[in-house]
């Protein structure tokens, strides 16, 4: 994808067909695509919430467990996906 440099918003609007009007159904599809990409690219998943720890080592150990579980979950998802060519 080429990188374009614009000197103003007006110049960008004149050269880009990527802008959607509010309420345009294509806007929702574009947002879904961006959010889907962000979700797939972000990798690690951690449980929501606030967790208290007595020591820094205890906090590090829990984070490492979450990282390992997240990586294993991603690997399992990748094994389940069919290979397309």
N, C-alpha and C positions, 0 to 999 in steps of 0.2 A: 504494500500500500504506500503510495507516495506521500511525502510530507510536504505540506503547503504552508507558506508564510504569508500572513495577511497583515496589513498595516492598520486596519480598522475593522470594526464589526460590520459596517456597511459593505466593505469590500468582501468580507467573508460571506455575508448573506447573498451577495450578487453571484458568487462563484460556487456556492455549495447548494446542492439539492437535498441535503440531509436534514433540513429543518422541517418540522411538522407543526401544524397548527394545533392548538389545544383541542382535544376531543377527536382528533384523527386516529382511527383504529391502528394505523401503522405505527403511531407513537408507542402504543402499548406493546406491540410486537418487538419494536426496537429496544424498549426498556427490558422486556423479558429476555431478549438475547444478551444484552449487556449484563444483566444480573446473573443469568445462567453461566456466562463465561466467567464472571467474577467468582461465582461459587465453585466452579470446576477448577479454576486456577489458584484459588486461595489455599487449597491443600488441607491444612490442619483444622480440626474441629475440637473445641473445648466445651464442656458443659457450662451453661449459663449460671450466673450467681456469684456470690462473694464467699470466699473460703478463708477461714482463719487458720493460722498455723503457729505452733509454739516456736519453731525454729526455721531458719532459712533453708536448711537441709531438708526438712519435712516438706516445705513448699516446692523445692526443686524436685524432690522425689515424685510428688503428685503430678507436677507438670510433665515430667518425663514419662510417667505412666499414660497420661493423656496423649502425649505425642506418639508413643508406641502404638496405642490403640487406634489412633487416627490413621497412622501409616498402614497398619494391618487392615483396617477397614478399606482404605483406598486400594491396596493391593488386591483384596478380595473382589472389589468392584471391577477392577481392571481385568481380572481373570474371567469374570462373568460376561464381559462385553464381547460380542462376536467380532471377529476380525473382518474388516471390509477393505476391498481393494478397488 
